[in-house]
Amino acid sequence: MTNTAKVYLNINSITKKISPMIFGSFIEHVGECIHDGIWSYGKTVLPLADHPELDKIRWDLLNAMINLRPALIRWPGGCYADVYHWKDAIGPRSTRKKLPNSFWSNWSEQLLSGISELPRSQFDADNTREFKRRISHDVHNQFGTLEFLTLCEEVLAIPYITVNYGSGTPGEAADWVEYCNGNPDSSFGELRTAHGRRSPFNVPIWGIGNEIYLENEQGYEKNPSDYGKRYMQFAQEMKKKDPSIKLVGCGWNQGDWNERFLKEVDSNYIDYLSIHQYLPFPADLNLLSESNHPDNELVYHAMMAAPFEIKKQILKAWNSIVRRFGERPRVRIAFDEWGIWYTLGDMVKANYNLQDGIFAGLVLMLFQRFSDICPIGLWSMLVNSLGMIRTDATGLILTPIYQVFKLFKDHTYNNLIENISVESDQFDSEEFGQVKKISGNPTIECSATCTDDGGKLALMLINKSISESVSVELRIKAFMFFKNGKIVEYTSSSPFDYNTEEEREKIEVSEKEISTINADMTLTLKPHSITILKMIKLDLGISI
């Protein structure tokens, strides 16, 4: 059966810039994200040996990151940031000390002790020991500041560093700013030069602490006013070293945290308020395996509706900013952790299916629409732990999350066309984890983007129907300047298909040229699919 829908688009309508930083990601010392993920310690696919700062990064992983081109990468956490002392991971690697991963070791111990009442067949001693070992590897400190910043340069990503608020000091954070951004004749710039890097890295974005409102966080602040006062101490010291840096404060959409925190902060010392959201977390944290995801129709429809929860978080945070700084604030939102979390095992090594990739596409559409108030969006995480890339001994799995990010990066443009409307059938979804029951979800989502000169256009359509094709009637105003184009399609036979070690390219992107484009035309969208129609103006004479 094929349903119908209509899309109305005015090409000449108002456009707004899309922030490139919505296509970012995040890495942390947890699970196998950095240990035997980004940084190889055991026998793996050939490491990259021709770059001294990156000699333990696998060539296949580096190439995948270069091909993805993440706009922004945040490091070293996350929760681990508030126990990380940056001076432990600088200088010759042979002199760096191996340290226990104090945060994630304690976290796993507390979590597993709290669920010890579960049947022992599920949580036997061997399983729990192995889980604790894999989630909280000792930190060898081989991947430190110079390695991270060199990696960002290699993949053309903006670096974003979160300083240690929980167990660190304002002085320690300020020294780190100088080490990264100071002139070679400054105290820590001279030290950086001695370590092999003379020119400053000019790291532009710095976060002060992470989720400091959580009781298990190192440096937990019960009172947001206390966090605001100490935040200012950090901000002032860091700005003395480099007045140009942009600063991120820990936001939380619970109660009046944001308002009370922001009340203590001078607007000259904060540029972004951060928020985090994992979905459907905590739908099922009772599984140590990363492969037991709940693949069924209830979960599918919930995840197709789940971006509404992300939208609510953005609007709540924005209201907090406006209440504090007025209707036209300078401060913006950094959604610097968002992602999918089904099981405990996902924290070590995750894989995702087509359904999850479509969810990511829906959220990226949302970020396109809201990037004027929320210009930073970071998928958590980049490699293995909740990661969009999964490593193994013989290669990589580029999950549907990776593929959809790359789809947006390769086939959409940097201006959003705002005058677009969609008429389609709707569906209802049930509650699942933190995703609430939602009625009246549209089956079709659509966004349109164009280049600065308006010469190239990309119309992205997502069909959320689990089993039915949709025939979409396009009505495009101010169309006459466009000619033949291209259809890019992303789908598979089932929304629960995965790329795996056995079948690494099961889910693929297909492209085909089309010779007939009209102002009124019809596209048939396959079930559970993403389709992009790309067009180009006649007078440009270049390929799309």
LUMPA-898700 format. One line per 3 residues: for each residue x, y, z of C-alpha. Coordinates in steps of 0.5 Angstrom, whole numbers. Layout:
BEGIN
X:Y:Z  ...
//
This chain:
BEGIN
0:0:0  2:7:-2  0:13:2
0:20:0  3:27:2  4:34:0
10:39:0  10:46:-1  17:50:-2
18:57:-4  25:57:-6  26:65:-6
23:65:1  27:67:7  33:63:9
38:63:15  45:60:16  46:53:19
51:53:24  57:48:22  58:46:29
51:42:29  55:36:26  60:35:32
62:29:36  65:28:43  70:23:46
72:21:53  76:16:57  70:11:58
69:4:55  73:3:48  72:10:46
80:12:47  83:6:50  84:1:44
79:5:40  82:12:38  89:10:41
91:3:39  95:-1:45  94:-8:42
94:-12:36  90:-8:31  89:-6:24
96:-2:21  97:4:26  99:10:22
106:11:23  108:17:19  106:22:24
109:22:31  103:25:35  98:20:32
103:14:31  98:10:35  91:12:31
89:7:26  90:9:19  83:6:17
80:10:23  83:16:21  81:16:14
74:15:17  74:21:21  77:25:15
71:23:11  66:25:16  69:31:17
66:33:24  66:40:25  67:40:32
70:35:37  70:35:45  75:32:50
77:30:55  70:29:57  64:28:60
65:26:67  72:24:66  74:31:65
73:33:72  78:28:75  83:29:69
89:33:70  92:35:64  99:36:66
99:28:67  99:27:59  104:32:56
111:31:55  115:25:53  110:19:53
115:15:56  115:19:62  107:19:63
104:15:69  99:10:68  93:12:72
86:8:74  80:11:71  77:14:78
71:16:75  68:10:71  71:5:76
67:8:81  61:9:77  61:2:75
62:-1:82  56:3:84  52:2:79
53:-6:79  52:-6:86  45:-3:86
43:-8:81  46:-14:85  39:-17:86
38:-19:79  38:-26:77  45:-29:77
44:-32:71  45:-25:68  50:-22:72
55:-27:74  61:-25:77  65:-26:71
61:-22:67  61:-16:72  68:-16:72
69:-16:65  64:-10:64  68:-6:70
75:-8:66  72:-6:59  68:1:61
74:3:66  81:2:63  87:5:66
88:11:63  95:11:60  96:18:58
99:17:52  93:21:48  94:28:51
93:35:49  98:35:43  95:28:41
88:31:41  89:38:38  94:35:32
88:30:31  83:36:30  88:39:26
88:33:21  81:32:21  79:39:20
75:39:27  75:45:31  77:43:38
73:44:44  76:42:51  73:41:58
77:43:64  77:40:71  72:44:75
71:38:80  78:36:82  82:42:79
83:49:80  82:56:76  90:56:76
90:49:73  85:51:68  88:58:66
95:54:65  92:49:60  89:55:56
96:58:56  99:51:54  94:51:48
94:58:46  99:62:49  105:65:45
112:61:45  115:66:50  109:65:55
111:61:61  107:55:58  107:57:51
115:55:52  113:49:55  109:47:49
115:49:45  119:44:48  114:39:47
115:40:40  109:45:38  112:52:37
105:55:34  99:56:38  93:51:37
88:57:39  83:53:42  77:57:41
72:53:46  73:51:53  68:48:58
68:49:65  66:43:68  61:37:66
54:35:69  56:38:76  49:38:78
50:30:79  51:27:86  56:22:83
60:27:79  67:29:82  66:36:85
58:36:85  55:42:86  48:41:90
47:49:89  47:52:82  49:59:85
55:56:88  57:53:81  56:60:78
60:63:83  66:58:82  65:58:75
66:66:75  73:64:78  75:59:73
72:64:67  76:70:70  83:66:70
82:63:64  80:69:60  86:73:63
91:68:59  86:69:52  81:74:52
78:71:46  76:64:48  69:62:48
66:59:55  61:54:56  57:53:63
54:47:65  46:48:64  41:43:67
33:43:65  31:41:72  28:46:77
31:53:77  38:50:76  39:55:70
36:61:72  40:61:79  47:59:76
46:64:70  44:69:76  51:69:78
55:69:72  57:76:68  55:76:61
62:77:59  64:71:61  59:66:58
58:64:51  54:58:51  50:54:56
50:46:55  45:41:56  45:34:55
40:28:53  40:21:51  34:17:49
31:12:50  35:12:56  34:9:61
30:4:57  34:-2:59  40:-1:63
40:-9:66  44:-11:60  51:-12:59
51:-14:52  52:-8:47  48:-13:42
41:-14:45  37:-8:43  30:-8:43
28:-8:35  21:-8:35  15:-4:32
14:0:39  21:2:40  21:4:32
15:9:33  18:11:40  24:13:36
21:16:30  17:21:35  23:22:40
26:28:37  21:32:40  24:31:47
30:34:44  26:40:42  23:41:49
30:41:52  32:46:47  26:51:48
27:50:56  34:52:56  33:58:51
27:60:56  32:60:61  37:64:57
32:69:55  29:70:62  36:72:65
39:76:59  33:79:55  30:78:49
36:78:45  42:75:49  49:74:46
49:67:50  47:61:46  46:53:47
51:48:46  47:41:46  54:38:47
52:31:49  46:28:45  45:20:43
42:14:43  43:9:50  39:3:50
44:-2:54  50:-2:59  54:-5:54
53:1:49  58:4:54  63:0:52
62:-1:45  56:0:41  52:-1:34
46:2:31  41:0:26  37:4:21
32:6:25  37:9:30  40:13:24
33:15:22  33:18:29  39:22:28
37:25:21  31:27:25  35:31:30
40:34:25  34:37:21  32:40:28
38:42:29  38:46:22  32:49:24
34:51:31  42:53:30  41:60:31
39:59:38  43:52:39  49:53:34
53:47:37  51:39:37  55:34:39
53:26:38  56:22:44  60:19:42
65:18:36  68:12:37  66:5:40
63:8:47  56:10:44  60:11:38
58:12:31  64:8:29  66:1:32
72:-2:31  74:-9:31  81:-13:30
80:-13:22  76:-7:20  71:-2:22
63:-2:22  61:5:20  54:5:23
48:8:21  49:14:25  56:15:22
52:14:15  47:19:16  52:25:19
56:24:13  49:24:8  48:31:11
55:33:11  56:31:3  49:33:1
46:39:4  48:46:4  49:51:9
42:56:9  36:53:11  30:55:7
24:57:12  18:57:7  16:50:7
10:46:9  8:39:9  2:35:9
2:28:11  -1:22:15  0:22:22
2:16:27  2:15:35  7:13:39
8:10:46  12:11:52  19:8:52
24:10:57  25:18:57  21:18:50
14:20:52  7:18:49  6:22:43
0:23:39  0:26:32  7:25:29
7:27:22  10:21:18  14:25:13
19:30:15  22:35:10  28:40:10
30:45:4  37:48:4  41:52:-1
48:55:-2  49:62:-1  48:64:-8
42:60:-9  45:56:-14  44:49:-11
38:46:-7  37:40:-3  31:38:-1
31:32:4  25:28:6  24:22:11
19:17:11  18:15:18  13:9:16
15:3:18  12:-1:12  9:3:7
12:7:2  9:15:1  8:18:-5
10:26:-4  7:31:-9  12:37:-9
10:44:-11  16:48:-12  15:56:-13
20:60:-16  23:54:-20  24:55:-27
31:56:-26  33:49:-24  34:43:-29
36:36:-28  39:33:-22  40:27:-17
36:23:-12  40:20:-6  37:15:-2
38:11:4  35:5:7  35:-2:7
30:-8:7  28:-7:15  29:-2:20
32:-6:24  38:-8:20  45:-7:22
52:-6:19  56:-12:22  63:-15:22
60:-20:17  57:-15:13  60:-8:13
56:-5:8  49:-8:9  46:-1:9
48:4:4  47:10:0  45:10:-7
45:15:-12  42:16:-19  42:22:-24
35:24:-26  33:28:-32  26:31:-31
25:36:-26  19:40:-25  16:45:-21
10:40:-20  13:33:-19  12:27:-15
17:22:-11  16:16:-8  19:15:-2
21:8:1  19:6:8  24:7:13
28:12:9  32:18:8  31:21:1
35:27:-2  33:31:-8  39:35:-11
38:41:-16  42:46:-19  41:52:-23
41:52:-31  46:58:-31  52:55:-27
54:49:-31  57:45:-26  56:38:-23
52:37:-16
//
